């Protein structure tokens, strides 16, 4: 794989994002996430998956803005992508959320934008004490992530994250009940592996049915909400202000809004 690393040992799979320096999500990563987690779902020797990342700057710094900007106005032969530009990314997230075995996020450094979305579809989340979480999309001319924030931090904090693009430290996420544990920096993957190892001792059938049952109880509301968010991002992207926000971010300057 070009954008991911996969290791399997003693009933636990470790999937690491591997696009340094910030593991930005591009189209190739979306496809590889979907393929990887779909295959892991069918692997009877895997009891749990740990989702981690390479690098010392970010778990995931969001969508690859350079690729996104280059695609603006372009056409595609994929009918789904033509009618619904957010389809591929939603499917990647579905593959994690609906993986037949539990997925434990091991988060170090920043998980922002699309990275926050990945956090939101994990079953359990372990964070290093220096990890930060945020919905920074509004700063770069797109939207998204509110559906995950509503689930993780509640309606008031979700609104602040969506409107302000601020980052929350791991300790605050833990206080809000969003993550399972905060551990010393650099230890998130190790702790996630310890929890995953305990899961390998459970009945493989019971574990999979437990995962399916809680997803059915929660229903599909969060992902349906995210579909609505995609629609609003697509609306925002039709305005020049969206392009200006993205360009200003890349050029490290303040944007100039024109109401166009």
C-alpha positions, 0 to 999 in steps of 0.5 A, spaced: 500 500 500 502 507 498 499 510 504 498 505 509 502 500 513 499 493 516 501 489 521 498 482 524 500 479 530 497 474 535 490 476 533 491 484 532 492 488 526 495 494 526 493 499 521 498 506 520 497 512 516 503 513 513 503 519 509 508 524 512 509 529 514 502 530 517 498 523 514 493 528 510 488 524 507 488 523 499 484 519 494 489 513 494 488 513 502 481 513 502 481 507 497 486 503 501 482 505 508 476 502 505 480 496 502 484 494 508 478 494 513 474 490 508 479 485 508 480 485 515 473 484 517 473 478 513 480 475 516 478 470 522 484 470 525 483 478 527 480 480 533 481 487 533 484 493 529 489 498 532 488 505 528 495 509 529 499 513 525 507 514 523 510 521 524 511 526 530 507 532 527 500 529 526 496 523 527 492 526 521 492 533 519 486 533 515 484 532 507 490 533 502 488 540 500 493 541 494 490 535 491 483 537 493 484 544 490 487 541 484 481 537 483 476 543 483 472 544 477 475 537 474 470 532 471 471 524 473 468 518 469 466 515 476 458 517 476 458 516 484 464 521 485 461 526 479 454 526 483 456 526 490 464 528 491 464 526 498 462 519 497 469 516 497 471 519 504 464 516 507 465 509 504 472 509 507 469 511 514 464 506 513 469 501 513 472 503 519 465 504 523 462 497 520 469 493 521 466 487 524 471 487 529 473 493 534 477 498 532 481 502 537 484 509 535 491 510 538 492 518 537 498 522 538 499 529 536 494 532 532 487 529 529 484 535 525 479 535 520 479 528 516 483 526 522 477 528 527 473 524 523 477 518 523 477 518 531 469 519 531 468 512 527 473 508 532 470 504 537 475 506 543 480 511 543 487 512 546 490 518 546 497 521 548 497 526 553 500 531 547 494 529 542 489 535 540 483 534 536 479 539 532 474 541 526 479 546 523 475 545 516 472 552 517 479 555 516 480 552 509 474 553 506 470 547 507 465 544 512 465 537 516 465 533 522 460 536 526 456 529 526 462 526 529 463 532 534 455 531 536 457 524 538 463 525 542 463 532 545 455 534 545 451 539 542 454 545 545 462 544 544 460 541 537 458 548 535 464 551 538 469 546 535 465 547 528 464 555 528 471 556 531 476 551 528 479 551 535 483 545 538 481 541 544 487 537 548 486 530 550 485 532 557 479 535 555 476 530 550 477 525 556 473 530 561 467 530 556 467 522 555 470 522 548 476 518 549 477 512 553 484 513 556 489 519 556 496 516 557 503 519 557 506 521 550 508 516 545 504 510 549 498 511 545 499 505 540 502 501 546 496 501 550 491 500 545 495 494 543 494 491 550 487 492 550 486 489 543 490 483 546 485 482 551 480 482 546 483 476 543 481 472 549 474 473 547 469 468 543 471 471 536 463 470 534 461 473 541 466 479 539 463 480 532 456 480 534 457 485 540 460 490 535 454 489 530 449 489 536 451 496 538 452 499 531 445 497 530 442 500 537 446 506 535 443 506 528 446 510 522 444 517 524 451 519 525 453 517 518 446 520 515 448 526 518 455 526 515 452 526 508 448 532 510 455 535 512 457 533 505 452 537 501 453 543 505 461 543 503 459 542 496 455 548 497 460 552 500 465 550 495 462 554 489 463 560 492 470 564 491 471 565 499 472 557 499 478 558 494 480 564 498 480 560 505 484 555 502 489 559 498 490 563 504 492 557 508 497 554 503 500 561 503 500 562 510 496 569 510 490 572 512 484 571 507 480 577 504 473 575 504 469 578 498 462 575 499 463 571 492 
